[in-house]
Amino acid sequence: MEGAARISKLKLSVQLPVVDCPTQVTLFSQHCCANVNHRMARNSRPSSDRACQSTQDVHPTGGYDAEFDPPLDAKYLCPVCLAALRGPLQTKCGHRFCKMCLQRIIGTRPHVKCPVDKSWLDVKSDIFEDVAVEREILSSTVLCSNSGSGCNWRGDLRHLQVHCDACPCAKLVCPNGCEEQYLRGKSEDHLRDCPLQVLNCSHCGETIIRKDEPRHQLLVCPKYPVQCDECGHAGIIREEMPKHTDVKEGNCPSTLVPCDYQEAGCKCQIKRSELPDHYQQATTDHMRLLRMEVTAQKALLQTQSALLMECNTKCSQLISEIEAMKKCFDEKDKLVNQQVERISHLENTNYNGRLYWKIDLNSYTGSNNSSARILSPPFYTSRPGYKLRACLELDGHVTGSTSYTSLFVVLQQGDFDDCLHFPFSTTCGVTLFDQCQNARGNSNFTSTISCGNMPRAWPGEGRDPFRGRLKLMETDALIQGRFCRDGTLFMRIDVDVSPSLHH
């Protein structure tokens, strides 16, 4: 009632500021009425319902909203927000206003009328800070906003914030989100019992909230000790319960387990603790079942033995048949290979005394095989005739001629030797084809090989008789010259096949 009376007196002494436009008058009137209602409502509600506010927090209309004891003199109240002046500004006409309240009225204008006496003010020169009044207000005695909750603190306004930050009677909201309010002095008690407090399960260490702890332990926690539903034994860790009640390896005396003679035909399933009595009482039955099982196994063994003997006999027969078929296949493969070789021989052997030879040097030159002998396909002088073969040696035939290529004609054992004259003598013409294409035409290389008195070739006598030229051509000229293209030579050998050579 005292606060309401003070507000009523203040209403009579405060005049509404004169402004330049009707809209501004309306807004300012509504603003002042709202401030009066706010102050009256504040003084009419119990002090225990007030929240402890910081002295630095801005009142909705600019001033300090604190409970002064004794009540603050009216000269320290802002005529705009009707609260204690915060950051007081004084005008040249002697009126004081909260800094924020006056700034809202001034806006961005350079000149403004005083809200009280309507005198014009220059914003830059006619308004200044009133430090003395601010010091007096901050030195005024106030009560804690939580006095209704039992706080007996009183002190300067400037110290209110420090007190409120540590006031044990201040109401706090639970940080865990349970929406329960409690006094700061009882924070530890609330957090200890808060249903939403985060904690670790004392058994398994999993993170849970307090209200879920009973459900977690009773239904989920793998480390929580539980009671066996079968035997009633308590203190068994939940995750070990399957092992406790396991049919084969468990130790629960009330678990139903099959008799050890189940494979023999005993269908009994009883509690594990009753197994010894069962074995003692059913010994005769077990022996009978075992005898029947042994008899059945013996009959089965005899049947399997007879079947095994039959399979062994059949396997032996099949093995013999497979070996015979394998031998037959080997003979046929040998015959086929002979026929293939003969067909290849017939296709690659001519009987007119002329050999056209394509020589691929790529697999010989520039490798360890450069000194190897390159043999041509065999050919005959006629049908019947002598069997000949050409031999090309890129590194020469004898020491000292490694820079030259040697070419020989070799007399081999042929199919018609029994009806031919020996020793064999003839002349062979050699043509090495020029592979360079130019306007002047090709220039082939020609030479001859005299094959005189070549004896008959017999099997097992070592190397066949041969005649040839040790220095047919320099190897570099042969390989890098016009006769070689893409690593390939083309050679023709013509043998004199006059009738006097044969019988």
Stockholm file with secondary structure:
# STOCKHOLM 1.0

chainA/1-503         MEGAARISKLKLSVQLPVVDCPTQVTLFSQHCCANVNHRMARNSRPSSDRACQSTQDVHPTGGYDAEFDPPLDAKYLCPVCLAALRGPLQTKCGHRFCKMCLQRIIGTRPHVKCPVDKSWLDVKSDIFEDVAVEREILSSTVLCSNSGSGCNWRGDLRHLQVHCDACPCAKLVCPNGCEEQYLRGKSEDHLRDCPLQVLNCSHCGETIIRKDEPRHQLLVCPKYPVQCDECGHAGIIREEMPKHTDVKEGNCPSTLVPCDYQEAGCKCQIKRSELPDHYQQATTDHMRLLRMEVTAQKALLQTQSALLMECNTKCSQLISEIEAMKKCFDEKDKLVNQQVERISHLENTNYNGRLYWKIDLNSYTGSNNSSARILSPPFYTSRPGYKLRACLELDGHVTGSTSYTSLFVVLQQGDFDDCLHFPFSTTCGVTLFDQCQNARGNSNFTSTISCGNMPRAWPGEGRDPFRGRLKLMETDALIQGRFCRDGTLFMRIDVDVSPSLHH
#=GR chainA/1-503 SS CHHHHHHHHHHHHCCCCCCSSHHHHHHHHHHHHHHHHHHHHHHHSCGGGSCCCCTTSCCTTSSBCCEESSCCCGGGBCTTTCSBCSSCEEETTSCEECHHHHHHHHTTCSEEECTTTCCEEETTTSEEECHHHHHHHHTSEEECTTGGGTCCCEEEGGGHHHHHHHCTTCEEECTTSCCCEEEGGGHHHHHHHCTTCEEECTTTCCEEEGGGHHHIIIIICTTSEECCTTTCCCCEEGGGHHHHTCTTTCCCTTSEEECTTTTTTCCCEEEGGGHHHHHHHTHHHHHHHHHHHHHHHHHHHHHHHHHHHHHHHHHHHHHHHHHHHHHHHHHHHHHHHHHHHHHHHHHHCCSSSEEEEEEECTTTTTSGGGGSEEECCCEESSSSCCEEEEEEETTCSSTTCTTEEEEEEEEECCTTGGGBCSSEEEEEEEEECCCCCCTTCCCCEEEEEEEEEECCCCTTSSSCCEEEEEEEEEHHHHHHSTTCBTTEEEEEEEECCCGGGBC
#=GC SS_cons         CHHHHHHHHHHHHCCCCCCSSHHHHHHHHHHHHHHHHHHHHHHHSCGGGSCCCCTTSCCTTSSBCCEESSCCCGGGBCTTTCSBCSSCEEETTSCEECHHHHHHHHTTCSEEECTTTCCEEETTTSEEECHHHHHHHHTSEEECTTGGGTCCCEEEGGGHHHHHHHCTTCEEECTTSCCCEEEGGGHHHHHHHCTTCEEECTTTCCEEEGGGHHHIIIIICTTSEECCTTTCCCCEEGGGHHHHTCTTTCCCTTSEEECTTTTTTCCCEEEGGGHHHHHHHTHHHHHHHHHHHHHHHHHHHHHHHHHHHHHHHHHHHHHHHHHHHHHHHHHHHHHHHHHHHHHHHHHHCCSSSEEEEEEECTTTTTSGGGGSEEECCCEESSSSCCEEEEEEETTCSSTTCTTEEEEEEEEECCTTGGGBCSSEEEEEEEEECCCCCCTTCCCCEEEEEEEEEECCCCTTSSSCCEEEEEEEEEHHHHHHSTTCBTTEEEEEEEECCCGGGBC
//
